[in-house]
Amino acid sequence: MAATLSVRQFFARFPDDDACLAHVMEVRYGLRHVCRKCSKEASFHRIAGRKAFACAQCGDHVYPCADTIFQDSRTSLQLWFYAIFLFVTTRHGVSSRELQRQLGVTLKTAWRMGHKIRELTGRADMKVMLNGHVEIDETYVGGVSDRENAFKSKTIVMGLKKRGGRLHTEIIPDTKKATFERVVTRQVQEGATISTDEHVSYNLLEISPYEHGTVNHGAKEYARGEHHVNSVESFWRIFKLSIASTHIHISKQHFDKYLREFTFRSNHRARENAMFDLLVASL
Ligand SMILES: [Zn+2]
């Protein structure tokens, strides 16, 4: 399965409601999991005619759609899935009219579905705080070139990237400890391992619920064991190069849009499937 999802791939993967139900089961419970009733690790098989699976060991029934947006809906699972697919793959968002047209449902149903999925998107996004091993780095971008005002006119950006996962970027007003702390605690799950450079404001991480390691860029050290910030730095390089080559004068006012666009692009390929499953699995 490729990272991005084409319409053709979507229908190959979810040809009917049964395939969709199996997927809900898979992402919410697993087709094989430790049974809540008999406590044995068991396979779960579809029960014909019901939206349920049964434990191969004790026969306990699991209804994977319970407590999801699909529960009690008269709209077919495949249509729900297709609606979520449109939300995940369309960059400009999906209007109710567009959903109505694409799904062949009433405008009222389309509106309600869109509303439910948008709610999920918000909740799912909050769920994806960064965890595991996270690289954090800050950089100065843009600004005017005359020496006196160069530094002042630059925008400071903080980048947080889960190794092998999502990148989060945001503009920060300064590089004070309090600013770093605000961003890190909002974006990174407790218990994560964090790599940074030697910037003094990262000292705050020494007394925090994180494992913290640094590299000393000032001493031309670029990795210390597992600690480096190379993934974030490679994003900075691409971002700065693109800005330098195509958008020479980005005003501070528009900077955020470019930053989001590039961050989105960086995450896009890896996220379509992940976001899709996250939305399907959301309560
Ligand atoms: Zn069981």
Residues whose N, C-alpha, C, O or C-beta is under 5 A from the ligand:
A	BS01	ZN	C35 K37 C38 C55 Q57 C58 G59 D60
